[in-house]
Amino acid sequence: MTKIAVVTGASSGIGAASARALAREGFRVFCAARRVERIETLAKDIGGVAVPCDVTNPGDVAHLTEVVGPRLDLLLNNAGGALGQEPLASDRLDRWQTMYGTNVLGTARVTQALLPALVAGEGCVIFVTSTAADAAYEGGGGYCGVKAAERSMAGSLRLELCGQPVRVCEISPGMVRTDEFSLVRFGGDQAKADAVYAGVAEPLSAEDVAEAIRWIATQPAHVNIDRLVIRPRAQAANHKVFRTA
């Protein structure tokens, strides 16, 4: 029987790379994201299914659930992202609302909707959080908060499903360089986005994280990877990064 996976936020970055990695592993991947043209191209490339889906829209999530059907082997909760890095005194709270809506409520909405299919498929749900959930940093009040909330969601779900045939896993990436994450965070300011990675010879790539996700997804049914932290060697901690001159 072909294994079935759902990847949210599949239009770019870690989501797109993970969809490709899972397809190579034999999964039929439902690629869910807002940008239709991108996921249609991706789905065509990997033999998957493109499902236009904004995780903040209950109707879209209901449609995703209907398309996927009654059984699911893997849900990768990847949709989310960061907006801004201003101090609390001057930050725009509408950006906090947007981050909470996608990273937390959107993730909860998709998980809740697909949970019966995951139970039926004796499946696995993987939450893509961040090392931003580990501790606060300047300008991180919003993003650190939503990723900490998502981590709490994963932990609560694992406790709630104890005894049921569903693995609940979390992957927590550190510095990952993708085409869009930092650019979106800084409102399209390329200089600010580039400064995040300045002097770092080898930040993680989306493919590095996707390989770790593939590994988590393919562990035996009795093996639960509660949390996997993945960073580049140059990043010893969120605040400790080796940079060349």
SEGUDREN-76923 format. One line per 10 residues: number of its first residue (from 1); their letters; for each residue x, y, z of N, C-alpha, C. Coordinates in steps of 0.05 Angstrom, whole numbers, plus 32768, in hexadecimal, padded with zeros to 4 digits. Layout:
residues N
NUM = a = X,Y,Z,X,Y,Z,X,Y,Z  ...
This chain:
residues 245
1 = mtkiavvtga = 8011,7FE8,8000,8000,8000,8000,8012,8019,8000  800C,802B,7FEE,801C,8044,7FEC,8018,8055,8005  802E,805F,8010,802C,8070,8027,8024,808C,801E  8014,809A,802F,8009,80B4,8028,8014,80C8,803C  801D,80DF,8031,8027,80F5,8041,801A,810F,8039  8015,8120,804D,800C,813C,8048,8023,814E,8052  802A,8161,8041,803F,8175,8048,8032,8191,8045  8030,819F,805B,8025,81BA,8059,803D,81CE,8054  8037,81E4,8049,804C,81F7,8042,805F,81EB,802E  8054,81DC,801A,8065,81CD,8008,806F,81DD,7FF0
11 = ssgigaasar = 8068,81F6,7FEE,806F,8205,7FD6,808C,820E,7FD5  809B,820D,7FEB,80B7,8216,7FEB,80C6,820B,8003  80E0,820F,8004,80F0,820A,801B,80EF,81ED,8025  80ED,81EB,8040,80ED,81D1,804D,80D5,81C0,8043  80BE,81CC,803F,80A7,81BD,8036,80AB,81B0,801B  80B4,81C0,8008,80B9,81B5,7FED,80CE,81A0,7FED  80E4,81A5,7FFC,80FA,8191,7FFD,80F0,8177,800B  80E0,817A,801F,80D5,8162,802D,80C3,8152,801C  80B2,8160,800C,80A0,8152,7FFA,80B0,8141,7FE6  80C6,814C,7FDC,80D7,813E,7FC9,80E4,8126,7FD7
21 = alaregfrvf = 80EE,812A,7FEF,80FB,8114,7FFE,80E8,80FE,8004  80D0,8105,800C,80BC,80F0,8013,80B3,80E1,7FFA  80B0,80F0,7FE4,80A9,80E2,7FCB,80BE,80CE,7FC3  80D7,80D5,7FC6,80ED,80C2,7FBF,80EC,80A9,7FD1  80E0,80AD,7FE9,80DE,8097,7FFC,80C6,8085,7FF6  80B5,808E,7FE3,809E,807D,7FDB,8083,8088,7FE4  8083,809F,7FF2,8069,80AB,7FFA,805B,80B8,7FE2  8041,80B6,7FE2,8031,80C7,7FD1,802B,80E1,7FE0  8036,80F7,7FD7,8036,810F,7FE7,8020,8123,7FDD  8010,812B,7FF0,7FFC,8140,7FEB,800A,815A,7FF3
31 = caarrverie = 800F,816B,7FDF,801E,8184,7FE2,800A,819A,7FE7  8009,81A4,8000,7FF5,81B8,8008,8003,81D3,800C  7FF9,81E8,7FFF,8003,8203,8002,7FF1,8216,7FF4  7FF6,8230,7FF8,7FE5,8244,7FEB,7FEC,824A,7FCE  8006,8247,7FC8,800F,824F,7FAD,800B,8237,7F9A  7FF5,8239,7F8B,7FEC,8222,7F7C,8000,821A,7F66  800A,822D,7F57,801C,8226,7F41,8035,8217,7F4B  803F,821F,7F62,8057,8212,7F6C,8051,81F5,7F74  803B,81F1,7F83,8036,81D5,7F8B,802D,81C3,7F74  8021,81CF,7F60,801A,81BF,7F48,8033,81B5,7F3A
41 = tlakdiggva = 8047,81C7,7F38,8061,81BF,7F2C,806F,81AA,7F3C  806F,81AE,7F57,807C,819B,7F69,806E,8180,7F67  8053,8180,7F69,8045,8166,7F68,8049,8157,7F4E  804B,8166,7F38,8050,8159,7F1E,806C,814C,7F1E  807F,815A,7F2A,809B,8150,7F2A,809D,8137,7F3B  808E,8134,7F51,8092,811E,7F63,807C,8109,7F63  8069,810D,7F51,8052,80FA,7F4F,8040,80FD,7F67  803D,8115,7F71,802C,811A,7F88,8012,8127,7F80  8005,8134,7F94,7FEB,8141,7F90,7FED,815D,7F9B  7FE6,8170,7F8A,7FE6,818C,7F93,7FCB,8193,7F9F
51 = vpcdvtnpgd = 7FCB,819E,7FB7,7FB2,81A6,7FC5,7FB4,81C3,7FCE  7FA8,81D6,7FC0,7FA9,81F1,7FC9,7F9D,81F3,7FE6  7FAD,81FE,7FF8,7FA3,81FE,8014,7FB1,8214,8023  7FA1,8226,802E,7FAA,823A,8042,7FA2,822F,805D  7FB5,8228,806E,7FAF,821B,8087,7F9F,822C,809A  7F9D,8246,8095,7F8D,8258,80A5,7F6F,8258,809C  7F69,824A,8087,7F4E,8249,807B,7F41,822E,8081  7F2D,822D,8093,7F20,8213,809A,7F15,8205,8081  7F0B,8213,806D,7F00,8206,8056,7F16,81F8,8046  7F2D,8205,8044,7F44,81F9,8035,7F4D,81DF,8044
61 = vahltevvgp = 7F4E,81E0,805E,7F57,81C9,806D,7F43,81B2,806B  7F29,81B9,806B,7F15,81A5,8068,7F17,8197,804C  7F1E,81A8,8038,7F22,819C,801D,7F3A,818A,801C  7F50,8192,8029,7F67,8182,802B,7F61,8167,8037  7F52,8167,804D,7F4B,814F,805B,7F3A,813C,8049  7F28,8148,803A,7F17,8139,8028,7F28,812C,8011  7F3B,813B,8007,7F4B,8131,7FF1,7F5D,811B,7FFA  7F69,811D,8012,7F7B,8109,801C,7F6D,80EF,8021  7F55,80EF,802C,7F46,80D7,8030,7F49,80CC,804D  7F41,80B3,8051,7F3E,80A9,806C,7F57,809F,807A
71 = rldlllnnag = 7F6D,809D,806B,7F85,8091,8077,7F9D,80A3,8070  7FAF,80A7,8083,7FC6,80B8,807F,7FDE,80AD,808F  7FF5,80AB,8082,800D,80A0,808F,801E,80B6,809B  801E,80CE,808F,8030,80E3,8099,8024,80FE,8095  8024,810F,80A9,801E,812B,80A7,8036,813B,80AF  8040,814B,809D,8056,815E,80A3,804B,817A,80A5  8049,8183,80BE,8040,819E,80C4,8057,81B2,80C1  8059,81BC,80A8,806F,81CE,80A2,8067,81EB,809D  804E,81F0,8096,8045,820B,8090,8049,821D,80A8  8053,8235,80A3,8058,8248,80B8,806A,825F,80AF
81 = galgqeplas = 807E,8266,80C0,8091,827A,80B8,8092,8291,80CC  80A6,82A3,80C7,80AB,82BA,80D9,80A6,82D4,80CB  809D,82E8,80DA,8099,8303,80CF,80A5,8317,80E2  80BA,8325,80D9,80C6,833A,80E8,80D8,8331,80FF  80E9,8344,8108,80FA,833E,811F,80FE,8358,812F  80E9,8367,8132,80EA,8380,8141,80E5,837A,815F  80EF,838C,8170,80E9,8389,818D,80CC,838D,8193  80C4,8381,81A9,80A7,8382,81B1,809D,839F,81B1  80AD,83B2,81BA,80A3,83CE,81BD,809A,83DA,81A3  80A4,83D0,818C,809D,83DC,8173,8093,83C8,815E
91 = drldrwqtmy = 8090,83AF,8165,8087,839B,8152,806A,839E,814A  8063,8395,8133,8048,8396,8129,803A,837C,8132  8025,837F,8142,8018,8367,814D,8007,8359,8138  8000,8366,8122,7FF2,8358,810C,8004,8342,8101  801E,8346,8101,8030,8331,80F7,8031,831A,810B  802E,8320,8125,802C,830A,8139,8013,82FA,8134  7FFD,8308,812E,7FE4,82F9,8129,7FE6,82E7,8110  7FF4,82F1,80FC,7FF8,82E1,80E4,8009,82C8,80EA  801F,82CC,80F9,8030,82B5,8101,8020,82A1,8112  8011,82AB,8124,8001,8299,8135,7FEC,828A,8125
101 = gtnvlgtarv = 7FE1,8298,8112,7FCC,828B,8101,7FD6,8275,80F0  7FEF,8277,80E6,7FFA,8262,80D6,8009,824D,80E6  801C,8255,80F6,802D,8242,8105,801D,8232,811A  800A,823F,8127,7FFD,8232,813D,7FE0,8229,8135  7FCF,823C,8130,7FB3,8235,812A,7FB1,8225,8110  7FC1,822C,80FB,7FC0,821D,80E3,7FCA,8201,80E7  7FE0,81FE,80F6,7FEA,81E3,80FC,7FD6,81D3,810C  7FC9,81DF,811F,7FB5,81D1,812F,7F9D,81C9,811E  7F95,81DB,810C,7F7E,81D5,80FB,7F83,81BD,80E9  7F9A,81BC,80DC,7FA1,81A6,80CA,7FA4,818C,80DA
111 = tqallpalva = 7FB1,818D,80F1,7FB5,8175,8101,7F9A,816A,810B  7F89,817B,8114,7F6F,8173,811E,7F5F,8166,8108  7F60,8172,80F0,7F50,8167,80D9,7F5A,814C,80D0  7F75,8148,80D0,7F80,8130,80C5,7F86,811A,80D9  7F81,8120,80F3,7F87,810D,8108,7F78,80F2,8104  7F5F,80F2,80FE,7F51,80D8,80FA,7F5F,80C7,80E4  7F68,80D4,80CE,7F75,80C5,80B9,7F91,80BB,80C2  7F9E,80CB,80D3,7FB8,80C2,80DE,7FB4,80AA,80F1  7F9F,80AA,8101,7F99,8093,8112,7F93,807B,8101  7F83,807E,80ED,7F7B,8068,80DB,7F94,805D,80CD
121 = gegcvifvts = 7FA6,806E,80C6,7FBE,8065,80B8,7FD6,805E,80CA  7FD1,805F,80E4,7FE7,805B,80F8,7FFF,806B,80F0  7FFA,8085,80ED,800E,8096,80E0,801F,80A6,80F3  802B,80BB,80E8,803E,80CC,80F6,8038,80E9,80EF  8039,80FB,8103,8037,8117,80FE,8051,8124,8107  805D,8134,80F5,8076,8142,80FB,8071,8160,80FB  8078,816D,8111,8076,818A,8114,8091,8196,810E  8092,81A9,80FB,80AA,81B8,80F6,80A9,81D1,8107  80B8,81D1,811D,80B9,81E8,812E,80D2,81F8,8128  80E2,81FE,813C,80FA,820E,8138,8109,820F,8152
131 = taadaayegg = 8124,8213,8150,8132,8218,8169,812A,8233,8176  811B,8243,8167,810F,825B,8173,80FD,8255,818A  80F3,823C,818B,80E2,8233,81A2,80F2,822E,81BB  810D,822D,81B9,811D,8225,81D0,811F,823C,81E4  8123,8255,81DA,8127,826B,81EC,8122,8285,81DC  811C,829A,81EB,8117,82B4,81DF,8131,82C1,81D5  812E,82D2,81C1,8144,82E3,81B8,8139,82FE,81B0  814A,8312,81AF,8140,832D,81A8,8132,832D,818D  811A,8338,818D,810B,8339,8174,80FC,8320,816E  80FD,830D,8181,80F0,82F3,817C,80D7,82EE,818B
141 = ggycgvkaae = 80CC,8303,8198,80B4,82FF,81A9,809E,82F1,819A  8099,82F9,8181,8083,82ED,8172,808A,82D1,8168  80A0,82CF,815A,80A7,82B5,814E,80AE,82A0,8162  80BF,82A7,8176,80C5,8294,818B,80AC,828A,8199  8099,829D,819D,8080,8296,81AA,806F,8282,819B  806D,8286,8180,805B,8274,8171,8069,8259,816E  8083,8258,816C,8090,823E,8169,8090,822F,8184  8091,823D,819A,808E,8230,81B4,8072,8225,81B7  805E,8234,81AD,8043,822A,81AF,803F,8211,819E  804C,8211,8186,804A,81F9,8175,8058,81E1,8182
151 = rsmagslrle = 806E,81E6,818F,807B,81D0,819E,8069,81C5,81B4  805C,81D7,81C2,804A,81CE,81D7,8033,81BE,81CC  8029,81C6,81B4,8014,81B7,81A7,801D,819A,81A1  8035,8198,8196,8040,817D,8190,8042,816C,81A9  804D,8178,81BF,8050,8169,81D8,8035,8161,81E4  8021,8173,81E3,8007,816C,81ED,7FFA,8156,81DD  7FFD,8157,81C3,7FF1,8143,81B2,7FFD,8127,81B7  8017,8127,81BB,8025,810D,81C1,8019,8101,81DA  8015,8111,81EE,8009,8107,8207,7FED,80FD,8203  7FDE,810D,81F4,7FC1,8106,81EF,7FBD,80ED,81DF
161 = lcgqpvrvce = 7FD0,80E7,81CE,7FCE,80D0,81BC,7FDD,80B7,81C7  7FE7,80B9,81DF,7FF6,80A3,81EB,7FE3,808A,81EB  7FED,8074,81DF,7FDD,805C,81DD,7FD0,8059,81C2  7FD0,806E,81B2,7FC4,806C,8197,7FDB,806A,8182  7FD6,805F,816B,7FEB,8058,8158,7FF4,8070,8147  7FFB,8086,8153,8004,809D,8145,801E,80A7,8152  8033,80AB,8142,804C,80B7,814C,8049,80D5,814A  8052,80E3,815E,8052,8101,815E,806E,810A,8162  8079,8117,814D,8096,811D,814C,8099,813B,8146  80B1,8145,814D,80B7,8162,8149,80D3,8164,813E
171 = ispgmvrtde = 80D7,8174,812A,80F2,817B,8121,80F6,8199,8125  810C,81A1,8131,8111,81BC,8139,812A,81C6,812B  8128,81D3,8113,813F,81DC,8105,814A,81F6,8111  8164,81F9,810E,8171,8212,8114,8174,8223,80FB  818D,822B,80F5,8191,823D,80DE,8190,822E,80C4  817B,8233,80B5,8176,8227,809B,8175,823D,8086  8185,823B,8071,8183,824F,805C,8172,8245,8045  815B,8252,8041,814A,824D,802A,8146,8266,801B  8139,8264,8004,8135,827B,7FF3,8123,8290,7FFF  8111,8288,8011,80FB,829A,8019,80F9,82A0,8037
181 = fslvrfggdq = 8101,828F,8049,80FA,8292,8065,8102,82AE,8070  811C,82B4,806E,8125,82CE,8079,811C,82E6,8068  8119,82E1,804E,8110,82F7,803C,80F4,82FF,8043  80E3,82EB,8048,80C7,82F0,8051,80C7,82FD,806C  80D8,82F3,807E,80D9,82FE,8099,80DF,831C,809A  80F0,8324,8087,80F8,8340,8087,80EB,8350,8070  80D4,8347,8069,80C3,8356,8056,80D0,835B,803B  80E0,8348,8031,80ED,834A,8017,8107,8359,8017  8111,8360,802F,812B,836F,8031,8142,835A,802D  814D,8359,8016,8161,8345,8010,817A,8349,8021
191 = akadavyagv = 8182,8361,8026,819A,8367,8036,8197,835B,8053  817F,8360,805F,817A,8355,807A,817A,8337,8079  816D,832B,8064,816C,830E,8062,8188,8302,8060  8198,830E,804F,81B4,8304,804B,81C4,8307,8064  81BF,831B,8074,81CF,8320,808C,81CC,8309,80A0  81B5,82FC,80A0,81B0,82E5,80B2,81C6,82D0,80AF  81CE,82CB,8096,81E1,82B6,8090,81FD,82BF,808A  8202,82D9,808D,821C,82E5,8086,8233,82D7,8095  8246,82CE,8086,825E,82C1,8092,825A,82A5,809B  8242,829A,8098,823D,827E,80A0,8242,826D,8087
201 = aeplsaedva = 8256,825D,8088,825F,824E,8070,8249,823A,8067  823E,822C,8079,822B,8217,8072,8213,8216,8085  8200,8228,8082,81E7,8225,8090,81D9,820C,8085  81C5,8202,8094,81B6,81EC,8089,81A7,81F4,8070  81A2,81E0,805F,8190,81E4,8048,8175,81D7,804E  8162,81DD,803D,8147,81D1,8040,814A,81B2,803C  815C,81AA,802B,8160,818D,8026,816C,817F,803F  817D,818D,804E,8187,8181,8067,8170,817A,807A  815E,818D,807D,8148,8189,8090,8135,8174,8085  8130,8175,806A,811F,8161,805E,8129,8145,8062
211 = eairwiatqp = 8143,8141,8061,814F,8126,8065,814A,811D,8082  814C,8130,8095,8145,8128,80B1,8128,8121,80B4  8117,8130,80A6,80FA,812A,80A7,80F4,810F,809B  8101,8109,8084,80FE,80EF,8078,8105,80D9,808B  811C,80DD,809A,8125,80C9,80AD,8110,80C5,80C3  8106,80DB,80CE,80F2,80D8,80E3,80DA,80C9,80D9  80D1,80D0,80C1,80B9,80C5,80B6,80BB,80A7,80B1  80D3,809D,80AC,80D7,8081,80A5,80E0,806F,80BB  80E0,807A,80D3,80E7,8068,80EA,80D0,8054,80EF  80D6,803E,80FC,80C1,802A,8102,80AB,8036,8112
221 = ahvnidrlvi = 8094,802A,8111,807C,8035,811E,807F,8038,813C  8090,8029,8148,8093,802B,8166,80A8,8040,816E  80B5,804C,815A,80CB,805F,8160,80C1,807C,815D  80BF,808B,8173,80B6,80A6,8172,80CD,80B9,8177  80D3,80CB,8164,80E7,80DF,8167,80DA,80F7,8173  80DA,80FA,818D,80CC,810F,819A,80D4,812A,818F  80EE,812F,818E,80F8,8149,8184,8114,8145,817A  8119,814E,8161,8133,814E,8155,813C,816A,814F  8152,8173,815C,815D,818E,8156,8172,818B,8141  8171,819B,812D,8184,819A,8117,818F,81B6,8111
231 = rpraqaanhk = 81A9,81B9,8113,81B6,81D3,810E,81CE,81CE,80FC  81D8,81E4,80EF,81F2,81E1,80E2,8208,81E0,80F7  821E,81D5,80F0,8235,81D3,8103,823D,81EE,810D  823A,8203,80FC,8243,821E,8104,8231,822A,8119  821B,821F,811F,8208,822A,8132,8207,8219,814B  8215,8222,8160,8215,8212,8179,81FC,8217,8189  81F0,822E,8186,81D7,8236,8193,81CB,824D,8183  81B3,8255,818A,81A6,826A,817A,81B7,8284,817B  81C5,8289,8191,81D4,82A1,8194,81F2,829D,818E  81FA,8285,8187,8217,827F,8184,821B,8273,8168
241 = vfrta = 8223,8284,8155,8227,827C,813A,8243,8283,8131  8252,8271,8125,826D,8277,811C,826A,8284,8100  8276,829C,80FD,8275,82AA,80E4,8292,82B2,80DC  8299,82AF,80C3,82B2,82B8,80B9,82B1,82D6,80B5  82C8,82E3,80B4,82C9,8300,80B1,82BE,8308,8096
